[in-house]
Amino acid sequence: VQCGAVPLLVQLLRDGPSPARPYAAFALQNLSVNGAHAEAIAAQGAIGPLLELLKPLQRGGAVDCAEEVCWALGNLAYVSALAGDIIVRGGLAVLLRCLRSPAAENAAWALAILASHDSPAAQMALDPKMALAPLLRAARDAGS
């Protein structure tokens, strides 16, 4: 982080060649474990590009780095202010849709982190009527 890698990794997420994006997401996933690093990653604008990488899943497509992206979003969500940012940017809906993908386990984990915050945005966004059905469906599908 101190060497200036984060802006380069975020740039790879945005504009890098497709084969490089999973590696950038994996690096950010690992760096975001540290709260100070998570804040630095978000300050460089990583949340938007991370969510954008998951958008093809909403249309039934595939994403090579979906597991890493969901994990990175979960790590970022440990920081309460960043959890709110993820929710405001539509991350909740994106993660709920990921419950029907190979990244379902990581998406469910990220959703659990988002739900752990007492912020009004998190609680309102995680209305049981909206989140419960996809979570139950993902749990049922994982068991079969």
Secondary structure as GFF3:
##gff-version 3
##sequence-region A 1 144
A	DSSP	alpha_helix	5	15	.	.	.	ID=ss1
A	DSSP	three_ten_helix	18	20	.	.	.	ID=ss2
A	DSSP	alpha_helix	21	31	.	.	.	ID=ss3
A	DSSP	alpha_helix	35	43	.	.	.	ID=ss4
A	DSSP	alpha_helix	47	58	.	.	.	ID=ss5
A	DSSP	alpha_helix	66	77	.	.	.	ID=ss6
A	DSSP	alpha_helix	80	88	.	.	.	ID=ss7
A	DSSP	alpha_helix	91	98	.	.	.	ID=ss8
A	DSSP	alpha_helix	104	115	.	.	.	ID=ss9
A	DSSP	alpha_helix	120	125	.	.	.	ID=ss10
A	DSSP	alpha_helix	128	143	.	.	.	ID=ss11
###
